[in-house]
Amino acid sequence: MNTYAHTLDSPIGPLTLVVNADGALTHILFAHQPPPAHVTWDAERCGAAATQLREYFAGQRTDFDLPLAPAGSDFQRRVWDALRNLGHGEVVDYGGLGTRIGRPGAARAVGRANATNPIPIVIPCHRVIGANGTLTGYAGGLDAKRVLLRLEGRDVRDGRIARAVAA
């Protein structure tokens, strides 16, 4: 199947958007992540995703309305679906996310699924934090995670969530 890509400048660095032939978003890649082999560079085919991400970064969008096609196991897709149900700026720890999908005690498995999320930001894995409120690993780096959480109104201090920022 053909895939199409476009690079978007963002406050967290360049992002490569990848859509399939049906126009569904399959990947958002950070600068250090290479695009899949044999993509065709086509800004128009990636236009809807680029527009919505620009709106998000400008503070004009709090959720996304895009067709998505992340490849993953049933468990991974359950975790990613739960992430999509988190509200703008809402955070949850790994154990809490496990509980939300009916798998209490599966914090490590949830963490692995979170780490393999192919569509960060739109599937908001940056909203998952440690049980003690600390920021934990993020494919785009902790600085990017901090920027995204602050963009969503979260106060991040000393590597942990402090409180909600007044709008």
Secondary structure, 3 states (H helix, E strand, C coil): CCEEEEEECCCCCCEEEEEECCCCEEEEECCCCCCCCCEEECCCCCHHHHHHHHHHHCCCCCCCCCCECCCCCHHHHHHHHHHHCCCCCCCEEHHHHHHHCCCCCCHHHHHHHHHCCCCCCCCCHHHEECCCCECCCCCCCHHHHHHHHHHCCEEEECCEEEEECCC
